[in-house]
Amino acid sequence: MNLLWFIAFVIFVSLSGVLMPGPIFANAIYEGRKNKYAGIKIATGHAIVEVPIIVTLFFIGKFEFPAMLKSLISIVGGVFLLYLAFTFFKNKERRIFKGIVAGILLSSLNPYFILWWLTVGFTLAIKATYFGLIGLLSLVIFHESCDFSWYGFITWLSNKGARFQKVEKVAALLSFSLLIFFGIFFIYSGVVIYK
């Protein structure tokens, strides 16, 4: 995998989670009605929690792990993505906070967020180590760009009075498809690593 393929991989795997309707998505819609820039603040709070996790996992990932452990992380990550794909339609949780605080709390209090980074995100961090600091920067920049772009777009739409039924359905369908694809891909990759 070269650097450009890695960046594309980061973007599409990141979108599988970013596009998923959930507490941050609902919060962005609610806040966006009053402030079209609220998504940037929410994404900033999210990044405050997320970037240290990415950096930590990157440096942990630099250690030489047995192939079996890498395989296990990949397989568990794949199973977790499939689990998310088949359960996120039931997610009715709605907690409203504001701005940067919303991003921090809705990220750090979300067990799915933590599990995602311990499995799927950790696999991305391990792959980033193959490219050194450029890999780390690419992972941070392109993953966070997905968050900032999506939540910025959502709050801007909300501020313009958009109706979200169609937007949410399209995002859910796209997220569902990406979750299924990468769930299977991660499981397959884990089996190949182990062999």
Contact map, one row per residue, 1 for C-alpha under 8 A:
111011000000000000000000000000000000000000000000000000000000000000000000000000000000000000000000000000000000000000000000000000000000000000000000000000000000000000000000000000000000000000000000000
111111000000000000000000000000000000000000000000000000000000000000000000000000000000000000000000000000000000000000000000000000000000000000000000000000000000000000000000000000000000000000000000000
111111100000000000000000000000000000000000000000000000000000000000000000000000000000000000000000000000000000000000000000000000000010001000000000000000000000000000000000000000000000000000000000000
011111110000000000000000000000000000000000000000000000000000000000000000000000000000000000000000000000000000000000000000000000000000000000000000000000000000000000000000000000000000000000000000000
111111111000000000000000000000000000000000000000000000000000000000000000000000000000000000000000000000000000000000000000000000000000000000000000000000000000000000000000000000000000000000000000000
111111111100000000000000000000000000000000000000000000000000000000000000000000000000000000000000000000000000000000000000000000110000000000000000000000000000000000000000000000000000000000000000000
001111111110000000000000000000000000000000000000000000000000000000000000000000000000000000000000000000000000000000000000000000000000000001100100000000000000000000000000000000000000000000000000000
000111111111000000000000000000000000000000000000000000000000000000000000000000000000000000000000000000000000000000000000000000000000000000000000000000000000000000000000000000000000000000000000000
000011111111100000000000000000000000000000000000000000000000000000000000000000000000000000000000000000000000000000000000000000000000000000000000000000000000000000000000000000000000000000000000000
000001111111110000000000000000000000000000000000000000000000000000000000000000000000000000000000000000000000000000000000000100000000000000100110000000000000000000000000000000000000000000000000000
000000111111111000000000000000000000000000000000000000000000000000000000000000000000000000000000000000000000000000000000000000000000000000000110010000000000000000000000000000000000000000000000000
000000011111111100000000000000000000000000000000000000000000000000000000000000000000000000000000000000000000000000000000000000000000000000000000000000000000000000000000000000000100000000000000000
000000001111111110000000000000000000000000000000000000000000000000000000000000000000000000000000000000000000000000000000000000000000000000000000000000000000000000000000000000000100010000000000000
000000000111111111000000000000000000000000000000000000000000000000000000000000000000000000000000000000000000000000000000000000000000000000000010010000000000000000000000000000000000000000000000000
000000000011111111100000000000000000000000000000000000000000000000000000000000000000000000000000000000000000000000000000000000000000000000000000010000000000000000000000000000100100000000000000000
000000000001111111110000000000000000000000000000000000000000000000000000000000000000000000000000000000000000000000000000000000000000000000000000000000000000000000000000000001110110000000000000000
000000000000111111110000000000000000000000000000000000000000000000000000000000000000000000000000000000000000000000000000000000000000000000000000000000000000000000000000000000100010000000000000000
000000000000011111110000000000000000000000000000000000000000000000000000000000000000000000000000000000000000000000000000000000000000000000000000011001000000000000000000000000100000000000000000000
000000000000001111111000000000000000000000000000000000000000000000000000000000000000000000000000000000000000000000000000000000000000000000000000000001000000000000000000001101100000000000000000000
000000000000000111111100100000000000000000000000000000000000000000000000000000000000000100000000000000000000000000000000000000000000000000000000000000000000000000000000001100110000000000000000000
000000000000000000111111110000000000000000000000000000000000000000000000000000000000000100000000000000000000000000000000000000000000000000000000000000000000000000000001001100000000000000000000000
000000000000000000011111110000000000000000000000000000000000000000000000000000000000000100111100000000000000000000000000000000000000000000000000000000000000000000000000000000000000000000000000000
000000000000000000001111111000000000000000000000000000000000000000000000000000000000000000001111000000000100000000000000000000000000000000000000000000000000000000000000000000000000000000000000000
000000000000000000001111111100000000000001000000000000000000000000000000000000000000000000000000000001100110000000000000000000000000000000000000000000000000000000000000000000000000000000000000000
000000000000000000011111111110000000000000000000000000000000000000000000000000000000000000000000000000000000000000000000000000000000000000000000000000100100000000000000000000000000000000000000000
000000000000000000001111111111000000000000000000000000000000000000000000000000000000000000000101000000000000000000000000000000000000000000000000000000000000000000000000000000000000000000000000000
000000000000000000000011111111100000000000000000000000000000000000000000000000000000000000000111110001000000000000000000000000000000000000000000000000000000000000000000000000000000000000000000000
000000000000000000000001111111110000011001000000000000000000000000000000000000000000000000000000000000000000000000000000000000000000000000000000000000100110000000000000000000000000000000000000000
000000000000000000000000111111111000000000000000000000000000000000000000000000000000000000000000000000000000000000000000000000000000000000000000000000000110010000000000000000000000000000000000000
000000000000000000000000011111111100000000000000000000000000000000000000000000000000000000000001000000000000000000000000000000000000000000000000000000000000010000000000000000000000000000000000000
000000000000000000000000001111111111011000000000000000000000000000000000000000000000000000000000011000000000000000000000000000000000000000000000000000000010000000000000000000000000000000000000000
000000000000000000000000000111111111111000000000000000000000000000000000000000000000000000000000000000000000000000000000000000000000000000000000000000000111111000000000000000000000000000000000000
000000000000000000000000000011111111000000000000000000000000000000000000000000000000000000000000000000000000000000000000000000000000000000000000000000000010011110000000000000000000000000000000000
000000000000000000000000000001111111000000000000000000000000000000000000000000000000000000000000000000000000000000000000000000000000000000000000000000000000001000000000000000000000000000000000000
000000000000000000000000000000111111110000000000000000000000000000000000000000000000000000000000000000000000000000000000000000000000000000000000000000000011001000000000000000000000000000000000000
000000000000000000000000000000111111111000000000000000000000000000000000000000000000000000000000000000000000000000000000000000000000000000000000000000010011111000000000000000000000000000000000000
000000000000000000000000000000010011111110000000000000000000000000000000000000000000000000000000000000000000000000000000000000000000000000000000000000010011000000000000000000000000000000000000000
000000000000000000000000000100110011111111000000000000000000000000000000000000000000000000000000001000000000000000000000000000000000000000000000000000010010000000000000000000000000000000000000000
000000000000000000000000000100110001111111100000000000000000000000000000000000000000000000000000001000000000000000000000000000000000000000000000000100111111000000000000000000000000000000000000000
000000000000000000000000000000000000111111110000000000000000000000000000000000000000000000000000000000000000000000000000000000000000000000000000000100110000000000000000000000000000000000000000000
000000000000000000000000000000000000111111111000000000000000000000000000000000000000000000000000001100100000000000000000000000000000000000000000000000000000000000000000000000000000000000000000000
000000000000000000000001000100000000011111111100000000000000000000000000000000000000000000000000011111110000000000000000000000000000000000000000000000100000000000000000000000000000000000000000000
000000000000000000000000000000000000001111111110000000000000000000000000000000000000000000000000000100100000000000000000000000000000000000000001001100110000000000000000000000000000000000000000000
000000000000000000000000000000000000000111111111000000000000000000000000000000000000000000000000000100100000000000000000000000000000000000000000000100000000000000000000000000000000000000000000000
000000000000000000000000000000000000000011111111100000000000000000000000000000000000000000000000001111110000000000000000000000000000000000000000000000000000000000000000000000000000000000000000000
000000000000000000000000000000000000000001111111110000000000000000000000000000000000000000000000000101110110000000000000000000000000000000000000000000000000000000000000000000000000000000000000000
000000000000000000000000000000000000000000111111111000000000000000000000000000000000000000000000000000110000000000000000000000000000000000000001000000000000000000000000000000000000000000000000000
000000000000000000000000000000000000000000011111111100000000000000000000000000000000000000000000000000010000000000000000000000000000000000000000000000000000000000000000000000000000000000000000000
000000000000000000000000000000000000000000001111111110000000000000000000000000000000000000000000000000010011000000000000000000000000000000000000000000000000000000000000000000000000000000000000000
000000000000000000000000000000000000000000000111111111000000000000000000000000000000000000000000000000000000000000000000000000000000000000000000000000000000000000000000000000000000000000000000000
000000000000000000000000000000000000000000000011111111100000000000000000000000000000000000000000000000000000000000000000000000000000000000010000000000000000000000000000000000000000000000000000000
000000000000000000000000000000000000000000000001111111110000000000000000000000000000000000000000000000000000000000000000000000000000000000000000000000000000000000000000000000000000000000000000000
000000000000000000000000000000000000000000000000111111111000000000000000000000000000000000000000000000000000000000001000000000000000000000000000000000000000000000000000000000000000000000000000000
000000000000000000000000000000000000000000000000011111111100000000000000000000000000000000000000000000000000000000001000110010000000000000010000000000000000000000000000000000000000000000000000000
000000000000000000000000000000000000000000000000001111111110000000000000000000000000000000000000000000000000000000000000000000000000000100000000000000000000000000000000000000000000000000000000000
000000000000000000000000000000000000000000000000000111111111000000000000000000000000000000000000000000000000000000000000000000000000000000000000000000000000000000000000000000000000000000000000000
000000000000000000000000000000000000000000000000000011111111100000000000000000000000000000000000000000000000000000000000010011000000000000000000000000000000000000000000000000000000000000000000000
000000000000000000000000000000000000000000000000000001111111110000000000000000000000000000000000000000000000000000000000010011011000000100000000000000000000000000000000000000000000000000000000000
000000000000000000000000000000000000000000000000000000111111111000000000000000000000000000000000000000000000000000000000000000001000000000000000000000000000000000000000000000000000000000000000000
000000000000000000000000000000000000000000000000000000011111111000000000000000000000000000000000000000000000000000000000000000000000000000000000000000000000000000000000000000000000000000000000000
000000000000000000000000000000000000000000000000000000001111111110000000000000000000000000000000000000000000000000000000010011001000000000000000000000000000000000000000000000000000000000000000000
000000000000000000000000000000000000000000000000000000000111111100000000000000000000000000000000000000000000000000000000000001001000000000000000000000000000000000000000000000000000000000000000000
000000000000000000000000000000000000000000000000000000000011111110000000000000000000000000000000000000000000000000000000000000000000000000000000000000000000000000000000000000000000000000000000000
000000000000000000000000000000000000000000000000000000000000111111000000000000000000000000000000000000000000000000000000000000000000000000000000000000000000000000000000000000000000000000000000000
000000000000000000000000000000000000000000000000000000000000101111101100000000000000000000000000000000000000000000000000000000000000000000000000000000000000000000000000000000000000000000000000000
000000000000000000000000000000000000000000000000000000000000000111111100000000000000000000000000000000000000000000000000000000000000000000000000000000000000000000000000000000000000000000000000000
000000000000000000000000000000000000000000000000000000000000000011111110000000000000000000000000000000000000000000000000000000000000000000000000000000000000000000000000000000000000000000000000110
000000000000000000000000000000000000000000000000000000000000000001111111000000000000000000000000000000000000000000000000000000000000000000000000000000000000000000000000000000000000000000000000110
000000000000000000000000000000000000000000000000000000000000000011111111100000000000000000000000000000000000000000000000000000000000000000000000000000000000000000000000000000000000000000000000000
000000000000000000000000000000000000000000000000000000000000000011111111110000000000000000000000000000000000000000000000001000000000000000000000000000000000000000000000000000000000000000000100100
000000000000000000000000000000000000000000000000000000000000000000111111111000000000000000000000000000000000000000000000000000000000000000000000000000000000000000000000000000000000000000001111110
000000000000000000000000000000000000000000000000000000000000000000011111111100000000000000000000000000000000000000000000000000000000000000000000000000000000000000000000000000000000000000000100000
000000000000000000000000000000000000000000000000000000000000000000001111111110000000000000000000000000000000000000000011011000000000000000000000000000000000000000000000000000000000000000000100000
000000000000000000000000000000000000000000000000000000000000000000000111111111000000000000000000000000000000000000000011001000000000000000000000000000000000000000000000000000000000000001101100000
000000000000000000000000000000000000000000000000000000000000000000000011111111100000000000000000000000000000000000000000000000000000000000000000000000000000000000000000000000000000000001111110000
000000000000000000000000000000000000000000000000000000000000000000000001111111110000000000000000000000000000000000000010000000000000000000000000000000000000000000000000000000000000000000100000000
000000000000000000000000000000000000000000000000000000000000000000000000111111111000000000000000000000000000000000010011000000000000000000000000000000000000000000000000000000000000001001100000000
000000000000000000000000000000000000000000000000000000000000000000000000011111111100000000000000000000000000000000000001000000000000000000000000000000000000000000000000000000000000011111100000000
000000000000000000000000000000000000000000000000000000000000000000000000001111111110000000000000000000000000000000000000000000000000000000000000000000000000000000000000000000000000001100100000000
000000000000000000000000000000000000000000000000000000000000000000000000000111111111000000000000000000000000000000010010000000000000000000000000000000000000000000000000000000000000001000000000000
000000000000000000000000000000000000000000000000000000000000000000000000000011111111100000000000000000000000000000000001000000000000000000000000000000000000000000000000000000000011011000000000000
000000000000000000000000000000000000000000000000000000000000000000000000000001111111110000000000000000000000000000000000000000000000000000000000000000000000000000000000000000000011001100000000000
000000000000000000000000000000000000000000000000000000000000000000000000000000111111111000000000000000000000000000000000000000000000000000000000000000000000000000000000000000000000000000000000000
000000000000000000000000000000000000000000000000000000000000000000000000000000011111111100000000000000000000000000000000000000000000000000000000000000000000000000000000000000000010000000000000000
000000000000000000000000000000000000000000000000000000000000000000000000000000001111111110000000000000000000000000000000000000000000000000000000000000000000000000000000000000111011000000000000000
000000000000000000000000000000000000000000000000000000000000000000000000000000000111111110000000000000000000000000000000000000000000000000000000000000000000000000000000000000010000000000000000000
000000000000000000000000000000000000000000000000000000000000000000000000000000000011111111100000000000000000000000000000000000000000000000000000000000000000000000000000000000000000000000000000000
000000000000000000011100000000000000000000000000000000000000000000000000000000000001111111100000000000000000000000000000000000000000000000000000000000000000000000000000000000000000000000000000000
000000000000000000000000000000000000000000000000000000000000000000000000000000000000111111100000000000000000000000000000000000000000000000000000000000000000000000000000000100000000000000000000000
000000000000000000000000000000000000000000000000000000000000000000000000000000000000001111110000000000000000000000000000000000000000000000000000000000000000000000000000000000000000000000000000000
000000000000000000000100000000000000000000000000000000000000000000000000000000000000001111111000000000000000000000000000000000000000000000000000000000000000000000000000000000000000000000000000000
000000000000000000000100000000000000000000000000000000000000000000000000000000000000000001111100000000000000000000000000000000000000000000000000000000000000000000000000000000000000000000000000000
000000000000000000000110000000000000000000000000000000000000000000000000000000000000000000111110000000000000000000000000000000000000000000000000000000000000000000000000000000000000000000000000000
000000000000000000000110011000000000000000000000000000000000000000000000000000000000000000011111000000000000000000000000000000000000000000000000000000000000000000000000000000000000000000000000000
000000000000000000000010001000000000000000000000000000000000000000000000000000000000000000001111100000000100000000000000000000000000000000000000000000000000000000000000000000000000000000000000000
000000000000000000000010011001000000000000000000000000000000000000000000000000000000000000000111110001000000000000000000000000000000000000000000000000000000000000000000000000000000000000000000000
000000000000000000000000001000000000000000000000000000000000000000000000000000000000000000000011111011000000000000000000000000000000000000000000000000000000000000000000000000000000000000000000000
000000000000000000000000001000100000000001000000000000000000000000000000000000000000000000000001111111000000000000000000000000000000000000000000000000000000000000000000000000000000000000000000000
000000000000000000000000000000100000011011001000000000000000000000000000000000000000000000000000111111100000000000000000000000000000000000000000000000000000000000000000000000000000000000000000000
000000000000000000000000000000000000000011111100000000000000000000000000000000000000000000000000011111110000000000000000000000000000000000000000000000000000000000000000000000000000000000000000000
000000000000000000000000000000000000000001001000000000000000000000000000000000000000000000000000111111111000000000000000000000000000000000000000000000000000000000000000000000000000000000000000000
000000000000000000000001001000000000000001001100000000000000000000000000000000000000000000000001111111111100000000000000000000000000000000000000000000000000000000000000000000000000000000000000000
000000000000000000000001000000000000000011111110000000000000000000000000000000000000000000000000001111111110000000000000000000000000000000000000000000000000000000000000000000000000000000000000000
000000000000000000000000000000000000000001001111100000000000000000000000000000000000000000000000000111111111000000000000000000000000000000000000000000000000000000000000000000000000000000000000000
000000000000000000000000000000000000000000000000000000000000000000000000000000000000000000000000000011111111100000000000000000000000000000000000000000000000000000000000000000000000000000000000000
000000000000000000000011000000000000000000000100000000000000000000000000000000000000000000000010000001111111110000000000000000000000000000000000000000000000000000000000000000000000000000000000000
000000000000000000000001000000000000000000000100100000000000000000000000000000000000000000000000000000111111110010000000000000000000000000000000000000000000000000000000000000000000000000000000000
000000000000000000000000000000000000000000000000100000000000000000000000000000000000000000000000000000011111111011000000000000000000000000000000000000000000000000000000000000000000000000000000000
000000000000000000000000000000000000000000000000000000000000000000000000000000000000000000000000000000001111111000000000000000000000000000000000000000000000000000000000000000000000000000000000000
000000000000000000000000000000000000000000000000000000000000000000000000000000000000000000000000000000000111111111000000000000000000000000000000000000000000000000000000000000000000000000000000000
000000000000000000000000000000000000000000000000000000000000000000000000000000000000000000000000000000000001111111100000000000000000000000000000000000000000000000000000000000000000000000000000000
000000000000000000000000000000000000000000000000000000000000000000000000000000000000000000000000000000000000011111110000000000000000000000000000000000000000000000000000000000000000000000000000000
000000000000000000000000000000000000000000000000000000000000000000000000000000000000000000000000000000000011011111111000000000000000000000000000000000000000000000000000000000000000000000000000000
000000000000000000000000000000000000000000000000000000000000000000000000000000000000000000000000000000000001011111111100000000000000000000000000000000000000000000000000000000000000000000000000000
000000000000000000000000000000000000000000000000000000000000000000000000000000000000000000000000000000000000001111111110000000000000000000000000000000000000000000000000000000000000000000000000000
000000000000000000000000000000000000000000000000000000000000000000000000000010010000000000000000000000000000000111111111100000000000000000000000000000000000000000000000000000000000000000000000000
000000000000000000000000000000000000000000000000000011000000000000000000000000000000000000000000000000000000000011111111110000000000000000000000000000000000000000000000000000000000000000000000000
000000000000000000000000000000000000000000000000000000000000000000000000000000000000000000000000000000000000000001111111110000000000000000000000000000000000000000000000000000000000000000000000000
000000000000000000000000000000000000000000000000000000000000000000000000110110010000000000000000000000000000000000111111111000000000000000000000000000000000000000000000000000000000000000000000000
000000000000000000000000000000000000000000000000000000000000000000000000110011001000000000000000000000000000000000011111111100000000000000000000000000000000000000000000000000000000000000000000000
000000000000000000000000000000000000000000000000000001000000000000000000000000000000000000000000000000000000000000011111111110000000000000000000000000000000000000000000000000000000000000000000000
000000000000000000000000000000000000000000000000000001001100100000000000100000000000000000000000000000000000000000001111111111000000000000000000000000000000000000000000000000000000000000000000000
000000000000000000000000000000000000000000000000000000000000000000000100110000000000000000000000000000000000000000000011111111100000000000000000000000000000000000000000000000000000000000000000000
000000000100000000000000000000000000000000000000000000000000000000000000000000000000000000000000000000000000000000000001111111110000000000100000000000000000000000000000000000000000000000000000000
000000000000000000000000000000000000000000000000000001001100100000000000000000000000000000000000000000000000000000000000111111111000000100100000000000000000000000000000000000000000000000000000000
000000000000000000000000000000000000000000000000000000001100110000000000000000000000000000000000000000000000000000000000011111111100000000000000000000000000000000000000000000000000000000000000000
000001000000000000000000000000000000000000000000000000000000000000000000000000000000000000000000000000000000000000000000001111111110001000000000000000000000000000000000000000000000000000000000000
000001000000000000000000000000000000000000000000000000000100000000000000000000000000000000000000000000000000000000000000000111111111001101100000000000000000000000000000000000000000000000000000000
000000000000000000000000000000000000000000000000000000000110110000000000000000000000000000000000000000000000000000000000000011111111101100000000000000000000000000000000000000000000000000000000000
000000000000000000000000000000000000000000000000000000000000000000000000000000000000000000000000000000000000000000000000000001111111001000000000000000000000000000000000000000000000000000000000000
001000000000000000000000000000000000000000000000000000000000000000000000000000000000000000000000000000000000000000000000000000111111111100000000000000000000000000000000000000000000000000000000000
000000000000000000000000000000000000000000000000000000000000000000000000000000000000000000000000000000000000000000000000000000011111111100000000000000000000000000000000000000000000000000000000000
000000000000000000000000000000000000000000000000000000000000000000000000000000000000000000000000000000000000000000000000000000001011111110000000000000000000000000000000000000000000000000000000000
000000000000000000000000000000000000000000000000000000000000000000000000000000000000000000000000000000000000000000000000000000000011111111000000000000000000000000000000000000000000000000000000000
001000000000000000000000000000000000000000000000000000000000000000000000000000000000000000000000000000000000000000000000000000111111111111100000000000000000000000000000000000000000000000000000000
000000000000000000000000000000000000000000000000000000100100000000000000000000000000000000000000000000000000000000000000000010011011111111110000000000000000000000000000000000000000000000000000000
000000000000000000000000000000000000000000000000000000000000000000000000000000000000000000000000000000000000000000000000000000000000111111111000000000000000000000000000000000000000000000000000000
000000100000000000000000000000000000000000000000000000000000000000000000000000000000000000000000000000000000000000000000000000010000011111111110000000000000000000000000000000000000000000000000000
000000100100000000000000000000000000000000000000000000000000000000000000000000000000000000000000000000000000000000000000000110010000001111111110000000000000000000000000000000000000000000000000000
000000000000000000000000000000000000000000000000001001000000000000000000000000000000000000000000000000000000000000000000000000000000000111111111000000000000000000000000000000000000000000000000000
000000000000000000000000000000000000000000000000000000000000000000000000000000000000000000000000000000000000000000000000000000000000000011111111100000000000000000000000000000000000000000000000000
000000100110000000000000000000000000000000000000000000000000000000000000000000000000000000000000000000000000000000000000000000000000000001111111110000000000000000000000000000000000000000000000000
000000000110010000000000000000000000000000000000000000000000000000000000000000000000000000000000000000000000000000000000000000000000000001111111111000000000000000000000000000000000000000000000000
000000000000000000000000000000000000000000100010000000000000000000000000000000000000000000000000000000000000000000000000000000000000000000011111111100000000000000000000000000000000000000000000000
000000000000000000000000000000000000000000000000000000000000000000000000000000000000000000000000000000000000000000000000000000000000000000001111111110000000000000000000000000000000000000000000000
000000000010011001000000000000000000000000000000000000000000000000000000000000000000000000000000000000000000000000000000000000000000000000000111111111000000000000000000000000000000000000000000000
000000000000000001000000000000000000000000100000000000000000000000000000000000000000000000000000000000000000000000000000000000000000000000000011111111100000000000000000000000000000000000000000000
000000000000000000000000000000000000001100110000000000000000000000000000000000000000000000000000000000000000000000000000000000000000000000000001111111110000000000000000000000000000000000000000000
000000000000000000000000000000000000000000000000000000000000000000000000000000000000000000000000000000000000000000000000000000000000000000000000111111111000000000000000000000000000000000000000000
000000000000000001100000000000000000000000000000000000000000000000000000000000000000000000000000000000000000000000000000000000000000000000000000011111111100000000000000000000000000000000000000000
000000000000000000000000100100000000001101100000000000000000000000000000000000000000000000000000000000000000000000000000000000000000000000000000001111111110000000000000000000000000000000000000000
000000000000000000000000000000000001111100100000000000000000000000000000000000000000000000000000000000000000000000000000000000000000000000000000000111111111000000000000000000000000000000000000000
000000000000000000000000000000000000001000000000000000000000000000000000000000000000000000000000000000000000000000000000000000000000000000000000000011111111100000000000000000000000000000000000000
000000000000000000000000100110010000001000000000000000000000000000000000000000000000000000000000000000000000000000000000000000000000000000000000000001111111110000000000000000000000000000000000000
000000000000000000000000000110111011111000000000000000000000000000000000000000000000000000000000000000000000000000000000000000000000000000000000000000111111111000000000000000000000000000000000000
000000000000000000000000000000010011101000000000000000000000000000000000000000000000000000000000000000000000000000000000000000000000000000000000000000011111111100000000000000000000000000000000000
000000000000000000000000000000010001000000000000000000000000000000000000000000000000000000000000000000000000000000000000000000000000000000000000000000001111111111000000000000000000000000000000000
000000000000000000000000000011011001000000000000000000000000000000000000000000000000000000000000000000000000000000000000000000000000000000000000000000000111111111110000000000000000000000000000000
000000000000000000000000000000011111000000000000000000000000000000000000000000000000000000000000000000000000000000000000000000000000000000000000000000000011111111000000000000000000000000000000000
000000000000000000000000000000001000000000000000000000000000000000000000000000000000000000000000000000000000000000000000000000000000000000000000000000000001111111000000000000000000000000000000000
000000000000000000000000000000001000000000000000000000000000000000000000000000000000000000000000000000000000000000000000000000000000000000000000000000000000111111100000000000000000000000000000000
000000000000000000000000000000000000000000000000000000000000000000000000000000000000000000000000000000000000000000000000000000000000000000000000000000000000111111110000000000000000000000000000000
000000000000000000000000000000000000000000000000000000000000000000000000000000000000000000000000000000000000000000000000000000000000000000000000000000000000010011111110000000000000000000000000000
000000000000000000000000000000000000000000000000000000000000000000000000000000000000000000000000000000000000000000000000000000000000000000000000000000000000010001111111000000000000000000000000000
000000000000000000000000000000000000000000000000000000000000000000000000000000000000000000000000000000000000000000000000000000000000000000000000000000000000000000111111100000000000000000000000000
000000000000000000000000000000000000000000000000000000000000000000000000000000000000000000000000000000000000000000000000000000000000000000000000000000000000000000111111110000000000000000000000000
000000000000000000000000000000000000000000000000000000000000000000000000000000000000000000000000000000000000000000000000000000000000000000000000000000000000000000111111111000000000000000000000000
000000000000000000001000000000000000000000000000000000000000000000000000000000000000000000000000000000000000000000000000000000000000000000000000000000000000000000011111111100000000000000000000000
000000000000000000000000000000000000000000000000000000000000000000000000000000000000000000000000000000000000000000000000000000000000000000000000000000000000000000001111111110000000000000000000000
000000000000000000000000000000000000000000000000000000000000000000000000000000000000000000000000000000000000000000000000000000000000000000000000000000000000000000000111111111000000000000000000000
000000000000000000111000000000000000000000000000000000000000000000000000000000000000000000000000000000000000000000000000000000000000000000000000000000000000000000000011111111100000000000000000000
000000000000000000111000000000000000000000000000000000000000000000000000000000000000000010000000000000000000000000000000000000000000000000000000000000000000000000000001111111110000000000000000000
000000000000000000000000000000000000000000000000000000000000000000000000000000000000000000000000000000000000000000000000000000000000000000000000000000000000000000000000111111111000000000000000000
000000000000000100100000000000000000000000000000000000000000000000000000000000000000000000000000000000000000000000000000000000000000000000000000000000000000000000000000011111111100000000000000000
000000000000001111110000000000000000000000000000000000000000000000000000000000000000100000000000000000000000000000000000000000000000000000000000000000000000000000000000001111111110000000000000000
000000000000000100010000000000000000000000000000000000000000000000000000000000000000110000000000000000000000000000000000000000000000000000000000000000000000000000000000000111111111000000000000000
000000000000000000000000000000000000000000000000000000000000000000000000000000000000100000000000000000000000000000000000000000000000000000000000000000000000000000000000000011111111100000000000000
000000000001101100000000000000000000000000000000000000000000000000000000000000000000000000000000000000000000000000000000000000000000000000000000000000000000000000000000000001111111110000000000000
000000000000000110000000000000000000000000000000000000000000000000000000000000001101100000000000000000000000000000000000000000000000000000000000000000000000000000000000000000111111111000000000000
000000000000000000000000000000000000000000000000000000000000000000000000000000001100100000000000000000000000000000000000000000000000000000000000000000000000000000000000000000011111111100000000000
000000000000000000000000000000000000000000000000000000000000000000000000000000000000000000000000000000000000000000000000000000000000000000000000000000000000000000000000000000001111111110000000000
000000000000100000000000000000000000000000000000000000000000000000000000000001001000000000000000000000000000000000000000000000000000000000000000000000000000000000000000000000000111111111000000000
000000000000000000000000000000000000000000000000000000000000000000000000000011111100000000000000000000000000000000000000000000000000000000000000000000000000000000000000000000000011111111100000000
000000000000000000000000000000000000000000000000000000000000000000000000000001100100000000000000000000000000000000000000000000000000000000000000000000000000000000000000000000000001111111110000000
000000000000000000000000000000000000000000000000000000000000000000000000000001000000000000000000000000000000000000000000000000000000000000000000000000000000000000000000000000000000111111111000000
000000000000000000000000000000000000000000000000000000000000000000000000011011000000000000000000000000000000000000000000000000000000000000000000000000000000000000000000000000000000011111111100000
000000000000000000000000000000000000000000000000000000000000000000000000011111100000000000000000000000000000000000000000000000000000000000000000000000000000000000000000000000000000001111111110000
000000000000000000000000000000000000000000000000000000000000000000000000001000000000000000000000000000000000000000000000000000000000000000000000000000000000000000000000000000000000000111111111000
000000000000000000000000000000000000000000000000000000000000000000000010011000000000000000000000000000000000000000000000000000000000000000000000000000000000000000000000000000000000000011111111100
000000000000000000000000000000000000000000000000000000000000000000000111111000000000000000000000000000000000000000000000000000000000000000000000000000000000000000000000000000000000000001111111110
000000000000000000000000000000000000000000000000000000000000000000000010001000000000000000000000000000000000000000000000000000000000000000000000000000000000000000000000000000000000000000111111111
000000000000000000000000000000000000000000000000000000000000000000000010000000000000000000000000000000000000000000000000000000000000000000000000000000000000000000000000000000000000000000011111111
000000000000000000000000000000000000000000000000000000000000000000110110000000000000000000000000000000000000000000000000000000000000000000000000000000000000000000000000000000000000000000001111111
000000000000000000000000000000000000000000000000000000000000000000110010000000000000000000000000000000000000000000000000000000000000000000000000000000000000000000000000000000000000000000000111111
000000000000000000000000000000000000000000000000000000000000000000000000000000000000000000000000000000000000000000000000000000000000000000000000000000000000000000000000000000000000000000000011111
